[in-house]
């Protein structure tokens, strides 16, 4: 079976979605250590002033040792969730398909777990459902150390591929922006997102 292994990230980006679309099953790496400066606790959207990072604050452990991704909790005492939802609404309210998915998005943000990895998996299911990407989901029982998974979760450096442009909000002002969250694809292309994703297969 053609499988893709990924580290669960916050509203997975478009490039990762292309890999998922091309695969038959998704394997979620849940046995790794938490690493900073990755998409584990951040995602990017296209906002009025350019590409905007949405960062989730986590509760830092006092130990100097690495900690399991499973053990990382989000700091729900801060108002990041309210801020992120407002930022997403502000960025995409004028996009062609935002109104079709707004209710589901608001429902998602009403039930946020303490665990970062659980929240990221919830945001993944949100995107897969609304993009109609019906994939078998598996969970690792031991650490896989997958090279592609490492590269996809890294938030620094240049994107793995250069995407063909699609119509984005504020594109006339800032040009085509990547890599962005799958939310950007969903709200701008809606049901046509699948066709766009397939058109990018040759770049992988």
LUMKE-559144 format. One record per residue: residue number from 0; residue in three letters; x, y, z of N, C-alpha, C in turn. Coordinates in steps of 0.1 Angstrom, whole numbers. Last residue first. Layout:
N
+-----+------+-------+-------+-------+-------+-------+-------+-------+-------+-------+
| seq | type |  n_xx |  n_yy |  n_zz | ca_xx | ca_yy | ca_zz |  c_xx |  c_yy |  c_zz |
+-----+------+-------+-------+-------+-------+-------+-------+-------+-------+-------+
| NUM |  ALA |     X |     Y |     Z |     X |     Y |     Z |     X |     Y |     Z |
...
+-----+------+-------+-------+-------+-------+-------+-------+-------+-------+-------+
END
This chain:
204
+-----+------+-------+-------+-------+-------+-------+-------+-------+-------+-------+
| seq | type |  n_xx |  n_yy |  n_zz | ca_xx | ca_yy | ca_zz |  c_xx |  c_yy |  c_zz |
+-----+------+-------+-------+-------+-------+-------+-------+-------+-------+-------+
| 203 |  UNK |    63 |   163 |   -73 |    67 |   156 |   -61 |    80 |   147 |   -65 |
| 202 |  UNK |    53 |   174 |   -96 |    63 |   182 |   -89 |    69 |   174 |   -77 |
| 201 |  UNK |    31 |   159 |  -104 |    44 |   158 |  -112 |    56 |   165 |  -105 |
| 200 |  UNK |    10 |   168 |   -89 |    16 |   155 |   -86 |    30 |   154 |   -92 |
| 199 |  UNK |    -6 |   190 |   -93 |     8 |   192 |   -88 |    16 |   179 |   -85 |
| 198 |  UNK |   -30 |   182 |  -101 |   -22 |   189 |  -111 |    -8 |   191 |  -107 |
| 197 |  UNK |   -41 |   174 |   -78 |   -37 |   164 |   -87 |   -28 |   170 |   -98 |
| 196 |  UNK |   -48 |   199 |   -67 |   -38 |   190 |   -60 |   -33 |   180 |   -70 |
| 195 |  UNK |   -68 |   208 |   -84 |   -55 |   215 |   -83 |   -45 |   206 |   -78 |
| 194 |  UNK |   -88 |   189 |   -78 |   -83 |   190 |   -92 |   -69 |   197 |   -92 |
| 193 |  UNK |   -93 |   195 |   -52 |   -88 |   182 |   -55 |   -82 |   182 |   -69 |
| 192 |  UNK |  -104 |   221 |   -53 |   -91 |   219 |   -47 |   -85 |   206 |   -51 |
| 191 |  UNK |  -129 |   225 |   -61 |  -119 |   224 |   -72 |  -105 |   221 |   -66 |
| 190 |  UNK |  -145 |   230 |   -38 |  -145 |   217 |   -44 |  -135 |   215 |   -55 |
| 189 |  UNK |  -123 |   256 |   -28 |  -134 |   248 |   -25 |  -134 |   234 |   -32 |
| 188 |  UNK |  -104 |   276 |   -33 |  -108 |   267 |   -44 |  -120 |   259 |   -41 |
| 187 |  UNK |  -102 |   292 |    -9 |  -101 |   298 |   -22 |  -106 |   289 |   -34 |
| 186 |  UNK |  -105 |   275 |    12 |  -114 |   287 |    11 |  -113 |   293 |    -2 |
| 185 |  UNK |   -86 |   254 |     7 |  -100 |   251 |     9 |  -109 |   263 |     7 |
| 184 |  UNK |   -61 |   268 |     5 |   -66 |   260 |    -6 |   -81 |   258 |    -5 |
| 183 |  UNK |   -60 |   277 |    31 |   -59 |   287 |    20 |   -65 |   280 |     8 |
| 182 |  UNK |   -59 |   255 |    47 |   -71 |   263 |    48 |   -72 |   273 |    36 |
| 181 |  UNK |   -34 |   244 |    44 |   -45 |   239 |    36 |   -58 |   247 |    36 |
| 180 |  UNK |   -11 |   271 |    48 |   -20 |   261 |    53 |   -30 |   256 |    43 |
| 179 |  UNK |    15 |   277 |    24 |     4 |   281 |    33 |    -3 |   269 |    38 |
| 178 |  UNK |    48 |   285 |    14 |    38 |   275 |    17 |    28 |   280 |    27 |
| 177 |  UNK |    34 |   310 |    -8 |    35 |   296 |    -4 |    48 |   295 |     6 |
| 176 |  UNK |    16 |   334 |   -27 |    23 |   330 |   -15 |    23 |   316 |   -12 |
| 175 |  UNK |    16 |   356 |   -54 |    12 |   343 |   -49 |    22 |   339 |   -37 |
| 174 |  UNK |    12 |   391 |   -44 |    17 |   381 |   -52 |    13 |   367 |   -46 |
| 173 |  UNK |     1 |   412 |   -29 |    13 |   405 |   -23 |    19 |   395 |   -33 |
| 172 |  UNK |   -21 |   422 |   -43 |   -12 |   431 |   -34 |     1 |   425 |   -31 |
| 171 |  UNK |   -32 |   402 |   -56 |   -29 |   413 |   -64 |   -19 |   423 |   -56 |
| 170 |  UNK |   -38 |   385 |   -35 |   -28 |   381 |   -44 |   -23 |   393 |   -53 |
| 169 |  UNK |   -59 |   387 |   -16 |   -47 |   396 |   -15 |   -36 |   393 |   -25 |
| 168 |  UNK |   -66 |   352 |   -19 |   -70 |   366 |   -14 |   -57 |   374 |   -13 |
| 167 |  UNK |   -55 |   335 |   -49 |   -55 |   337 |   -35 |   -61 |   351 |   -31 |
| 166 |  UNK |   -57 |   313 |   -75 |   -61 |   325 |   -70 |   -62 |   326 |   -55 |
| 165 |  UNK |   -25 |   296 |   -78 |   -39 |   296 |   -79 |   -44 |   309 |   -73 |
| 164 |  UNK |     6 |   286 |   -93 |    -2 |   296 |   -85 |   -17 |   293 |   -88 |
| 163 |  UNK |    24 |   256 |   -85 |    17 |   265 |   -95 |     8 |   274 |   -88 |
| 162 |  UNK |    50 |   255 |   -60 |    36 |   253 |   -65 |    32 |   262 |   -77 |
| 161 |  UNK |    80 |   241 |   -57 |    74 |   254 |   -60 |    60 |   251 |   -67 |
| 160 |  UNK |    88 |   220 |   -29 |    85 |   222 |   -43 |    79 |   236 |   -45 |
| 159 |  UNK |    97 |   224 |    -3 |   102 |   213 |   -10 |    99 |   214 |   -25 |
| 158 |  UNK |   106 |   259 |     5 |    96 |   248 |     3 |   102 |   236 |    -5 |
| 157 |  UNK |   136 |   267 |    23 |   128 |   268 |    12 |   118 |   257 |    11 |
| 156 |  UNK |   136 |   272 |    60 |   142 |   269 |    47 |   132 |   270 |    35 |
| 155 |  UNK |   114 |   260 |    86 |   125 |   268 |    81 |   130 |   263 |    67 |
| 154 |  UNK |    97 |   241 |    94 |    91 |   254 |    91 |   102 |   263 |    85 |
| 153 |  UNK |    93 |   207 |    88 |   103 |   218 |    91 |    98 |   231 |    86 |
| 152 |  UNK |    77 |   187 |    80 |    73 |   194 |    93 |    82 |   205 |    96 |
| 151 |  UNK |    89 |   177 |    57 |    76 |   183 |    56 |    72 |   191 |    68 |
| 150 |  UNK |   112 |   165 |    67 |   113 |   176 |    57 |   100 |   184 |    57 |
| 149 |  UNK |   102 |   144 |    82 |   111 |   154 |    88 |   111 |   167 |    80 |
| 148 |  UNK |    89 |   129 |    62 |    81 |   134 |    73 |    89 |   146 |    80 |
| 147 |  UNK |   111 |   120 |    47 |   102 |   130 |    41 |    93 |   136 |    52 |
| 146 |  UNK |   124 |   103 |    66 |   131 |   115 |    61 |   121 |   125 |    55 |
| 145 |  UNK |   112 |    89 |    96 |   110 |    91 |    82 |   115 |   104 |    77 |
| 144 |  UNK |   113 |    76 |   122 |   124 |    84 |   117 |   124 |    85 |   101 |
| 143 |  UNK |    94 |    61 |   136 |    97 |    57 |   122 |   110 |    64 |   117 |
| 142 |  UNK |    88 |    47 |   168 |    93 |    59 |   160 |    98 |    54 |   147 |
| 141 |  UNK |    58 |    28 |   171 |    72 |    30 |   174 |    77 |    41 |   164 |
| 140 |  UNK |    33 |    29 |   162 |    35 |    23 |   175 |    49 |    25 |   180 |
| 139 |  UNK |    15 |    54 |   144 |    27 |    46 |   146 |    27 |    41 |   160 |
| 138 |  UNK |   -17 |    50 |   129 |    -9 |    57 |   140 |     3 |    48 |   143 |
| 137 |  UNK |   -36 |    58 |    99 |   -29 |    49 |   108 |   -21 |    57 |   118 |
| 136 |  UNK |   -64 |    62 |    79 |   -54 |    69 |    89 |   -49 |    58 |    98 |
| 135 |  UNK |   -72 |    62 |    46 |   -71 |    54 |    58 |   -60 |    61 |    67 |
| 134 |  UNK |   -90 |    91 |    33 |   -78 |    83 |    34 |   -78 |    74 |    47 |
| 133 |  UNK |  -106 |   112 |    13 |  -109 |   100 |    22 |   -98 |    90 |    22 |
| 132 |  UNK |  -109 |   143 |    10 |   -98 |   134 |     9 |  -100 |   122 |    18 |
| 131 |  UNK |  -126 |   165 |    10 |  -131 |   152 |     5 |  -119 |   143 |     2 |
| 130 |  UNK |  -120 |   188 |    23 |  -114 |   187 |    10 |  -118 |   173 |     3 |
| 129 |  UNK |  -133 |   182 |    47 |  -139 |   193 |    38 |  -132 |   193 |    24 |
| 128 |  UNK |  -117 |   160 |    57 |  -132 |   159 |    55 |  -137 |   169 |    45 |
| 127 |  UNK |   -91 |   172 |    58 |   -94 |   160 |    49 |  -109 |   158 |    47 |
| 126 |  UNK |   -95 |   193 |    76 |   -92 |   195 |    63 |   -95 |   184 |    53 |
| 125 |  UNK |  -103 |   178 |   100 |  -112 |   189 |    94 |  -108 |   192 |    80 |
| 124 |  UNK |   -81 |   162 |   104 |   -94 |   156 |   100 |  -104 |   166 |    94 |
| 123 |  UNK |   -63 |   182 |   111 |   -61 |   174 |    99 |   -74 |   168 |    94 |
| 122 |  UNK |   -74 |   191 |   135 |   -73 |   200 |   123 |   -71 |   193 |   110 |
| 121 |  UNK |   -70 |   168 |   150 |   -84 |   173 |   148 |   -84 |   182 |   136 |
| 120 |  UNK |   -42 |   167 |   151 |   -49 |   156 |   144 |   -64 |   160 |   141 |
| 119 |  UNK |   -38 |   190 |   166 |   -33 |   189 |   153 |   -40 |   178 |   145 |
| 118 |  UNK |   -49 |   181 |   191 |   -55 |   193 |   183 |   -51 |   192 |   169 |
| 117 |  UNK |   -32 |   161 |   197 |   -46 |   158 |   195 |   -53 |   169 |   188 |
| 116 |  UNK |    -8 |   175 |   200 |    -9 |   165 |   190 |   -24 |   161 |   187 |
| 115 |  UNK |   -14 |   191 |   223 |   -11 |   197 |   210 |   -13 |   187 |   198 |
| 114 |  UNK |   -40 |   187 |   246 |   -28 |   181 |   239 |   -26 |   187 |   225 |
| 113 |  UNK |   -64 |   197 |   254 |   -51 |   203 |   260 |   -39 |   199 |   252 |
| 112 |  UNK |   -87 |   204 |   227 |   -81 |   196 |   238 |   -69 |   203 |   243 |
| 111 |  UNK |  -114 |   224 |   220 |  -100 |   223 |   218 |   -94 |   215 |   230 |
| 110 |  UNK |  -141 |   232 |   206 |  -137 |   221 |   214 |  -123 |   218 |   212 |
| 109 |  UNK |  -145 |   254 |   190 |  -153 |   254 |   203 |  -149 |   242 |   212 |
| 108 |  UNK |  -133 |   251 |   166 |  -126 |   259 |   176 |  -133 |   259 |   190 |
| 107 |  UNK |  -152 |   236 |   152 |  -139 |   230 |   155 |  -132 |   237 |   167 |
| 106 |  UNK |  -172 |   255 |   148 |  -174 |   243 |   157 |  -161 |   236 |   161 |
| 105 |  UNK |  -159 |   271 |   130 |  -162 |   277 |   143 |  -165 |   265 |   153 |
| 104 |  UNK |  -157 |   253 |   108 |  -145 |   259 |   114 |  -148 |   264 |   128 |
| 103 |  UNK |  -184 |   249 |   102 |  -176 |   238 |   107 |  -163 |   243 |   113 |
| 102 |  UNK |  -191 |   275 |    94 |  -198 |   269 |   106 |  -189 |   257 |   111 |
| 101 |  UNK |  -175 |   280 |    71 |  -173 |   288 |    83 |  -179 |   281 |    96 |
| 100 |  UNK |  -177 |   268 |    47 |  -170 |   260 |    57 |  -169 |   268 |    71 |
|  99 |  UNK |  -190 |   286 |    31 |  -195 |   272 |    31 |  -189 |   264 |    42 |
|  98 |  UNK |  -176 |   310 |    34 |  -190 |   309 |    40 |  -195 |   295 |    40 |
|  97 |  UNK |  -153 |   306 |    18 |  -152 |   306 |    32 |  -166 |   304 |    39 |
|  96 |  UNK |  -151 |   306 |   -10 |  -158 |   295 |    -4 |  -158 |   295 |    12 |
|  95 |  UNK |  -139 |   329 |   -20 |  -151 |   324 |   -27 |  -158 |   314 |   -18 |
|  94 |  UNK |  -131 |   354 |     6 |  -127 |   343 |    -4 |  -139 |   336 |    -9 |
|  93 |  UNK |  -137 |   372 |    25 |  -140 |   376 |    11 |  -136 |   365 |     1 |
|  92 |  UNK |  -127 |   360 |    48 |  -142 |   362 |    47 |  -146 |   366 |    33 |
|  91 |  UNK |  -100 |   355 |    53 |  -107 |   347 |    42 |  -122 |   350 |    41 |
|  90 |  UNK |   -89 |   371 |    73 |   -81 |   369 |    60 |   -90 |   363 |    49 |
|  89 |  UNK |  -108 |   371 |    93 |  -105 |   383 |    87 |   -98 |   381 |    73 |
|  88 |  UNK |  -108 |   343 |    99 |  -120 |   349 |    94 |  -117 |   362 |    87 |
|  87 |  UNK |   -82 |   341 |   109 |   -86 |   333 |    97 |   -99 |   339 |    91 |
|  86 |  UNK |   -83 |   358 |   131 |   -74 |   361 |   120 |   -78 |   353 |   107 |
|  85 |  UNK |  -102 |   346 |   147 |  -105 |   359 |   142 |   -96 |   362 |   130 |
|  84 |  UNK |   -88 |   323 |   153 |  -101 |   322 |   146 |  -104 |   335 |   139 |
|  83 |  UNK |   -66 |   333 |   167 |   -64 |   326 |   154 |   -77 |   325 |   146 |
|  82 |  UNK |   -78 |   345 |   189 |   -71 |   353 |   180 |   -69 |   346 |   166 |
|  81 |  UNK |   -89 |   322 |   202 |   -98 |   333 |   197 |   -91 |   342 |   187 |
|  80 |  UNK |   -64 |   309 |   207 |   -75 |   303 |   198 |   -85 |   313 |   193 |
|  79 |  UNK |   -50 |   326 |   224 |   -45 |   323 |   210 |   -56 |   318 |   201 |
|  78 |  UNK |   -52 |   336 |   249 |   -63 |   337 |   240 |   -60 |   334 |   226 |
|  77 |  UNK |   -40 |   314 |   275 |   -38 |   325 |   266 |   -49 |   325 |   256 |
|  76 |  UNK |   -45 |   290 |   287 |   -48 |   302 |   295 |   -46 |   315 |   287 |
|  75 |  UNK |   -37 |   269 |   272 |   -51 |   274 |   269 |   -55 |   286 |   278 |
|  74 |  UNK |   -10 |   260 |   258 |   -13 |   270 |   269 |   -27 |   276 |   266 |
|  73 |  UNK |    -9 |   225 |   251 |   -10 |   239 |   247 |   -14 |   248 |   259 |
|  72 |  UNK |    15 |   201 |   260 |     2 |   207 |   261 |     2 |   221 |   257 |
|  71 |  UNK |    32 |   171 |   251 |    32 |   186 |   249 |    17 |   191 |   250 |
|  70 |  UNK |    34 |   144 |   250 |    33 |   150 |   263 |    31 |   165 |   262 |
|  69 |  UNK |    38 |   136 |   223 |    25 |   133 |   230 |    23 |   140 |   243 |
|  68 |  UNK |    64 |   143 |   220 |    53 |   152 |   213 |    40 |   149 |   220 |
|  67 |  UNK |    84 |   141 |   248 |    76 |   134 |   238 |    66 |   144 |   233 |
|  66 |  UNK |   113 |   162 |   252 |   100 |   156 |   257 |    93 |   150 |   245 |
|  65 |  UNK |   147 |   163 |   261 |   137 |   164 |   251 |   124 |   157 |   257 |
|  64 |  UNK |   157 |   179 |   292 |   157 |   168 |   283 |   146 |   170 |   272 |
|  63 |  UNK |   154 |   198 |   312 |   163 |   201 |   301 |   163 |   190 |   290 |
|  62 |  UNK |   122 |   205 |   325 |   133 |   196 |   323 |   141 |   200 |   311 |
|  61 |  UNK |   100 |   221 |   324 |   112 |   226 |   331 |   124 |   217 |   329 |
|  60 |  UNK |    81 |   226 |   295 |    86 |   217 |   305 |    98 |   223 |   311 |
|  59 |  UNK |    58 |   251 |   286 |    71 |   246 |   285 |    75 |   237 |   297 |
|  58 |  UNK |    29 |   249 |   268 |    34 |   249 |   282 |    48 |   243 |   283 |
|  57 |  UNK |    29 |   269 |   238 |    28 |   256 |   246 |    33 |   258 |   260 |
|  56 |  UNK |    10 |   288 |   216 |    19 |   288 |   227 |    17 |   274 |   235 |
|  55 |  UNK |     9 |   286 |   181 |     2 |   281 |   193 |    13 |   281 |   205 |
|  54 |  UNK |     8 |   311 |   156 |    16 |   303 |   165 |     8 |   299 |   178 |
|  53 |  UNK |     4 |   318 |   124 |    -4 |   316 |   136 |     3 |   306 |   145 |
|  52 |  UNK |    18 |   342 |   103 |    21 |   330 |   111 |    11 |   330 |   123 |
|  51 |  UNK |     9 |   355 |    72 |     8 |   356 |    86 |    10 |   343 |    93 |
|  50 |  UNK |    19 |   373 |    43 |    18 |   359 |    50 |    19 |   361 |    65 |
|  49 |  UNK |     1 |   404 |    42 |    10 |   394 |    38 |     9 |   381 |    45 |
|  48 |  UNK |   -19 |   419 |    53 |    -6 |   425 |    53 |     5 |   415 |    49 |
|  47 |  UNK |   -42 |   403 |    51 |   -42 |   416 |    44 |   -28 |   422 |    43 |
|  46 |  UNK |   -29 |   369 |    47 |   -36 |   379 |    54 |   -34 |   393 |    46 |
|  45 |  UNK |   -27 |   336 |    43 |   -25 |   348 |    35 |   -34 |   359 |    41 |
|  44 |  UNK |   -11 |   317 |    70 |   -23 |   320 |    61 |   -19 |   333 |    53 |
|  43 |  UNK |     6 |   290 |    85 |     7 |   303 |    78 |    -6 |   305 |    69 |
|  42 |  UNK |    11 |   276 |   117 |     7 |   275 |   103 |     7 |   289 |    98 |
|  41 |  UNK |    26 |   258 |   145 |    24 |   270 |   137 |    18 |   266 |   123 |
|  40 |  UNK |    35 |   236 |   159 |    27 |   246 |   166 |    25 |   259 |   158 |
|  39 |  UNK |    46 |   220 |   139 |    38 |   213 |   150 |    30 |   224 |   157 |
|  38 |  UNK |    62 |   231 |   120 |    48 |   233 |   119 |    39 |   226 |   129 |
|  37 |  UNK |    90 |   243 |   141 |    84 |   234 |   131 |    69 |   237 |   130 |
|  36 |  UNK |   105 |   253 |   163 |   107 |   258 |   149 |   101 |   249 |   138 |
|  35 |  UNK |   112 |   223 |   183 |   108 |   237 |   181 |   110 |   241 |   166 |
|  34 |  UNK |    99 |   191 |   187 |   110 |   199 |   181 |   104 |   213 |   179 |
|  33 |  UNK |    93 |   163 |   207 |    88 |   176 |   203 |   100 |   184 |   199 |
|  32 |  UNK |    99 |   130 |   195 |   101 |   140 |   204 |    96 |   154 |   199 |
|  31 |  UNK |    75 |   105 |   183 |    87 |   113 |   182 |    88 |   123 |   194 |
|  30 |  UNK |    52 |    90 |   180 |    62 |    85 |   189 |    75 |    93 |   190 |
|  29 |  UNK |    35 |    95 |   160 |    31 |    99 |   173 |    41 |    96 |   184 |
|  28 |  UNK |    29 |   100 |   127 |    40 |    98 |   136 |    37 |   103 |   150 |
|  27 |  UNK |     4 |    86 |   109 |     7 |    97 |   118 |    18 |    93 |   128 |
|  26 |  UNK |     0 |    77 |    77 |     6 |    72 |    89 |    10 |    84 |    98 |
|  25 |  UNK |   -25 |    74 |    54 |   -17 |    84 |    61 |   -13 |    78 |    74 |
|  24 |  UNK |   -29 |    58 |    22 |   -31 |    59 |    36 |   -21 |    69 |    42 |
|  23 |  UNK |   -24 |    63 |    -5 |   -36 |    56 |    -1 |   -39 |    57 |    14 |
|  22 |  UNK |   -14 |    95 |   -18 |   -12 |    83 |   -11 |   -25 |    76 |    -8 |
|  21 |  UNK |   -19 |   119 |   -29 |   -13 |   109 |   -38 |   -12 |    95 |   -31 |
|  20 |  UNK |   -28 |   134 |    -8 |   -37 |   131 |   -18 |   -32 |   119 |   -27 |
|  19 |  UNK |    -4 |   137 |     7 |   -15 |   129 |    12 |   -24 |   124 |     1 |
|  18 |  UNK |    10 |   154 |   -10 |    16 |   141 |    -7 |     5 |   131 |    -2 |
|  17 |  UNK |    -7 |   176 |    -9 |    -5 |   169 |   -22 |     1 |   155 |   -20 |
|  16 |  UNK |    -5 |   182 |    18 |   -18 |   177 |    13 |   -16 |   171 |     0 |
|  15 |  UNK |    21 |   192 |    19 |    18 |   180 |    26 |     5 |   174 |    21 |
|  14 |  UNK |    16 |   216 |     5 |    25 |   206 |     0 |    23 |   193 |     6 |
|  13 |  UNK |    -2 |   230 |    22 |    -7 |   225 |     9 |     3 |   215 |     3 |
|  12 |  UNK |     0 |   220 |    57 |     2 |   229 |    46 |    -2 |   222 |    33 |
|  11 |  UNK |   -24 |   214 |    84 |   -13 |   209 |    75 |   -12 |   218 |    62 |
|  10 |  UNK |   -31 |   226 |   111 |   -37 |   229 |    98 |   -26 |   226 |    87 |
|   9 |  UNK |    -2 |   217 |   126 |   -13 |   226 |   128 |   -19 |   230 |   114 |
|   8 |  UNK |     6 |   182 |   121 |     9 |   196 |   122 |    -3 |   204 |   123 |
|   7 |  UNK |    20 |   150 |   127 |     8 |   159 |   128 |    11 |   173 |   130 |
|   6 |  UNK |    43 |   140 |   105 |    42 |   144 |   119 |    30 |   153 |   119 |
|   5 |  UNK |    36 |   113 |    82 |    37 |   127 |    86 |    37 |   129 |   101 |
|   4 |  UNK |    40 |    90 |    56 |    42 |    92 |    71 |    44 |   107 |    73 |
|   3 |  UNK |    19 |    75 |    33 |    27 |    87 |    36 |    28 |    88 |    51 |
|   2 |  UNK |    18 |    45 |    13 |    15 |    53 |    25 |    24 |    65 |    26 |
|   1 |  UNK |     5 |    22 |    -8 |    12 |    35 |    -9 |     9 |    44 |     3 |
|   0 |  UNK |     8 |   -12 |     0 |     0 |     0 |     0 |     9 |    12 |     0 |
+-----+------+-------+-------+-------+-------+-------+-------+-------+-------+-------+
END
